[in-house]
Amino acid sequence: MSNAASVKENQSIKVDSRAGKYLTFFLASEEYGVEILKVQEIIGRMPITPVPLTSRYILGVINLRGKIHPIMDLKIKFGMDHTEITDETCIIVIRTTSLMMGILVDKVSEVVNVASDDIEDTPSFGADVNPEYLLGVGKTGGRVRLLLDIEKVINATDIINMKQVAGGESKDTLDESL
Amino acid sequence: MNINHLAISLIELNPENLSDLNAFKQNLVLSKKKARGRLKDILGKACAEIEVWFDHDLEERKEGINRLGELLEQAMELSGGSSPAAKPKKSQAVEPKKMELLKFTLSNEFDADLLNEFIVEGMECANMAESAMLEWENDPNNRDLLNTIFRGFHTIKGTSSFINLDCIKDVAHQAESMLVKVRDGQEDFTPGHADMSLKSLDMIKSILERMKSSGPGRQIELPLGYQEMLDTLKNFISGNRNTKIHDVPAVPAVPAAMPAVMPAAEPTAVPVAKPEFKERISRKEEEPSSEKSSTVSQTTDQVTESTVRVKIDRLDKLLDTVGELVIAQTMVGQDDLVMDGKHREFSKKVSHTVKIVRELHDLSMILRMVPLKGTFQKMARLARDLSLKNGKMVKFVIEGEDIEIDRNMVDMVSDPLIHLIRNAVDHGIETPDQRRLIGKSETGQIHLTAGRVEGSIMLTIWDDGRGLSRQKIVDKAIARGLIDSAERMTEKEVWQMIFMPGFSTAEQVTEVSGRGVGLDVVHQAVEALRGRIEVQSTEGQGCSFIMRMPLTMAITDGMVVKVGSQRYILPIANIQKAIKPVESDIHTVNQRAEMLDFRGEMLPIFRLHRLFEIQDAQTELTSGLLVVIGEGQQRSALFVDDLLTQTQVVTKLLGKGINNVPGVAGGAIMSDGTVGLILDAAGIIGMAQQRLNTT
């Protein structure tokens, strides 16, 4: 088998695994999608208890029917402005293989079926943006949706801010970008 | 294929499908060949019926199916039951006298839960009937007792036939028929009746016991002599009393190990059942003398009556849910609608439910409590073995072994206990020679005592050995650079030093004071239990270690502290004192570090708002509160805005990934439904000291 052919085959397998149902939501004006199977539930905003010494994008913890789960502001994580709480602000509870975490989003949009033909690989943005968190770009219904590898996003999250624990940097000077 | 299956496939039969019809016909013919007597006749008719179907049209075939159904119903009645399971009864008809292990297949129509339920219920009935039977022997005129026995057999018969357990049903049925005659006055009650009834009960229980280790669709071996027992019973009923009852082979004893093995086989079981075993064993020992024939039955499960095994995860789920209910109820109770006092009727109803919920909560907390007995017995064994090894004579006394603690704590308690008892035997108690020289009795004493004090549990280990030597401990502490001089130190403070980490290693302490191997480990273990440990000692007279810990780890008693807009829960066990500082008590070092003059002791001040970076907090020390936390060298003053209220919370872990935030021990759901963070005093101190070192 030639090299080109094997690459092609690899790609087609990869594309297949990305196709499926996505829950889409807005962060500012951008529409993102997470695999529906990773979504435990969507809840309205509720009081969040801040936890000290955690990263800036960890807003705190909530009580979800007696279980305590951390909440992340995805926009801060991606280096955008922090989320302004509005009536449309929602928490999407994500269940990954290792933990449950809520992500705060500006607005939940819809559930779409993204076929493998509609998925394009993430283009390279140079050093500005880390495309590692993206599975690809889904184009359905004339809209562009950024398909998140939410498992990777959550696993790459340093919940506890070690520098801050040691008394070094303060919460505000820390920044992280996509 | 038996008649039942035929009947079922007939119902499913599609008269339009010829190949289905053909298959059914073949099955029918096969059954006919196997059948005997009248059954064969009926099936023969059915065969003739089906034979002509193929020539008829659909309508007539449908009618034919109806006729066939009626025929099969007759056949089912004739074959004497509805059981698709194998019948020991049949084999009995063929070879009634043969001694062999009969097998019985449990029907797989019913799931394991149902079978288990049946076993427990059957055991209960059998036990009930048995105790009534024993009483009735002495009081044969008592109709109530007779009815109780009767009911027992009847219930067993009913339920066992419902789940197709013919082997049990037959015994129960025969025993019932035997007793009917007595009840209806046709026969007098004789010892033979009693004997037969008890034997029947033994047999039923023996089968039930076997079923426990089996499952749906699996085969069990019927106890040896099952058939003989059934035959004797039948002969007895038909008036043939010549068969000597005692020829009936005794029901093979349920292996004595079997009930005892049960808890081991189910590691998830609540160990509550344990104490019963002892009782059961002792009962068994008494039996042979008082009971001539029923040797087995009494030893079987009395436990089922008084305790129920529950899987731990179910129990935990229940406790979780009750915890939630308590919180939800509190939220209802604090709702404006209830608090504003305008709706008196409604408020009354709410406060009524509050009471019930609180009771429920208390009950659920008791569920997870287990007695200390098991742990204490282990300690007794340990003390015995150790003293033998060391050539010391020790009398080990246990008190308060019935005190119950949270089952999660049992293992955590036993570690420090082992340590302390080892110390007491190794280093505390002198050798018999030494003891004689100083005028003590040769046998040393170690007392392990448990007691409940003010909602907490107190464990004391006392020995009458050497006791602690103040001088040696002080020397050691100075040599280690822990203190400069012990002049101002009280006894208590000196003793407390032995718990310091790094105070000693095993060899050093043995030569210095003769006490205190790795006591910092003990200290840590007790602290992990949110408890405290204290020492009392008189040199030469002995010493005691007193541990105090909460009854359960699930609930934390705490104070709500305010820091800016944040609220935290500080466990009361961590708080030694809260003071409103005055200017003169506060001193600074290098304009940066702060100290509190606490009764002459200089404590470092750690500001929680700085540690946790809370912006809107009180920064003026004299306007806030200083809470003294930590022990010994670790003791420090934590600066917070205010102490608000006392609260009781159910401790929970923060979600995965966020559960090891420094200074935070866990979370709790507060009465308003939000999450409150529980502070970890030791963690806060550690973090603060680390920061001082780095800056």
Contacts between the chains, C-beta under 8 A, distances in Angstrom:
chain1	res1	chain2	res2	distance
A	47	B	672	7.9
A	47	B	673	7.5
A	47	B	674	4.6
A	49	B	667	7.6
A	49	B	674	5.6
A	49	B	675	4.2
A	49	B	676	6.8
A	49	B	677	6.6
A	50	B	566	6.8
A	51	B	654	7.2
A	51	B	658	6.5
A	51	B	661	5.8
A	51	B	664	6.8
A	51	B	677	6.5
A	52	B	611	7.4
A	52	B	612	3.4
A	52	B	613	6.6
A	52	B	614	7.3
A	52	B	661	7.0
A	52	B	663	7.1
A	52	B	664	7.3
A	52	B	677	7.9
A	53	B	612	6.7
A	53	B	613	7.8
A	53	B	661	5.6
A	53	B	662	6.0
A	53	B	663	7.1
A	54	B	658	6.9
A	54	B	661	6.4
A	58	B	658	7.2
A	60	B	675	7.7
A	61	B	654	5.8
A	61	B	655	6.6
A	61	B	658	6.6
A	61	B	667	6.2
A	61	B	675	4.8
A	62	B	674	8.0
A	62	B	675	6.5
A	63	B	669	5.1
A	63	B	673	6.0
A	63	B	674	6.4
A	63	B	675	4.9
A	65	B	324	7.1
A	66	B	320	6.1
A	66	B	321	7.9
A	66	B	323	6.8
A	66	B	324	4.5
A	66	B	327	7.7
A	66	B	652	7.7
A	66	B	669	6.4
A	67	B	652	7.6
A	67	B	655	7.2
A	68	B	652	5.7
A	68	B	653	7.2
A	68	B	654	5.1
A	68	B	655	5.2
A	68	B	667	4.7
A	68	B	669	7.9
A	68	B	675	5.5
A	69	B	655	4.3
A	70	B	654	7.2
A	70	B	655	5.1
A	70	B	657	6.4
A	70	B	658	4.3
A	98	B	656	6.6
A	98	B	657	7.5
A	99	B	655	6.4
A	99	B	656	3.8
A	99	B	657	4.8
A	100	B	655	6.1
A	100	B	656	7.1
A	101	B	655	7.1
A	101	B	657	7.2
A	157	B	657	7.5
A	159	B	657	5.1
A	159	B	658	4.9
A	159	B	661	7.9
A	160	B	658	7.6
A	160	B	660	6.9
A	160	B	661	5.8
A	160	B	662	7.5
A	164	B	613	7.0
A	165	B	662	5.2
A	165	B	687	6.4
A	166	B	690	6.8
A	166	B	691	6.6
A	166	B	694	5.9
A	167	B	690	7.9
A	167	B	691	3.8
A	167	B	694	6.4
A	167	B	695	6.4
A	168	B	694	7.7
A	170	B	613	6.3
A	171	B	613	5.9
